[in-house]
Amino acid sequence: ETGVTQSPTHLIKTRGQQVTLRCSSQSGHNTVSWYQQALGQGPQFIFQYYREEENGRGNFPPRFSGLQFPNYSSELNVNALELDDSALYLCASRVGPMNTEAFFGQGTRLTVV
Amino acid sequence: GENVEQHPSTLSVQEGDSAVIKCTYSDSASNYFPWYKQELGKRPQLIIDIRSNVGEKKDQRIAVTLNKTAKHFSLHITETQPEDSAVYFCAASKLGDYKLSFGAGTTVTVRA
């Protein structure tokens, strides 16, 4: 059984650019959530995907968007990057939306300059 | 929305002593309370969790207690070891809303 994997591990982008982060869910998991973790803070919920549809969203602007694919892997897209978007982006997968236990990937460290 | 507060922000203990981290939550509908450990540069890992129908849960040196009336829950680590040094996060979620609301984290340092 494979764990949650994310790519890339580190990324540097310029303000105003767009970025795509990727997440492969753990085997058997069909639900993926994305979190933003600023330095020294707890993760903040961005959104969740279940069976290729967004079924929950946190307090993030529309320039944060996502996708989930038939194999349950997921992408997080951020447009018009701002300096404050610099953070660790974590994805977490679950067995299903009714299961509460979430398993996290190692994260993508995004730096916006 | 749910607001989770976590205290203290930093905790330094002597090896072998106990460590206690406390969290409060605001939404009485929350019914699932996990604790995550995050070592430097690594992913958050679930170490223990508790549901609202249980008041206490223990796993070896780690225990969690929940007081639903007061809306607070705590993590207890006994006989601390250097490998317990990490950042610990509490979180809360409720049935039908699977987002986790995290506390700000506690940096635990175990002194040898």
Interface residues (C-beta under 8 A of the other chain):
Chain A: V4 T31 S33 Y35 G40 Q41 G42 P43 Q44 F45 Q48 G56 G58 N59 L90 A92 R94 P97 T100 E101 A102 F103 F104 G105 Q106 G107
Chain B: G1 V4 Q6 Y32 P34 Y36 K42 R43 P44 Q45 L46 D49 F89 A91 S93 D97 Y98 K99 L100 S101 F102 G103 A104 G105
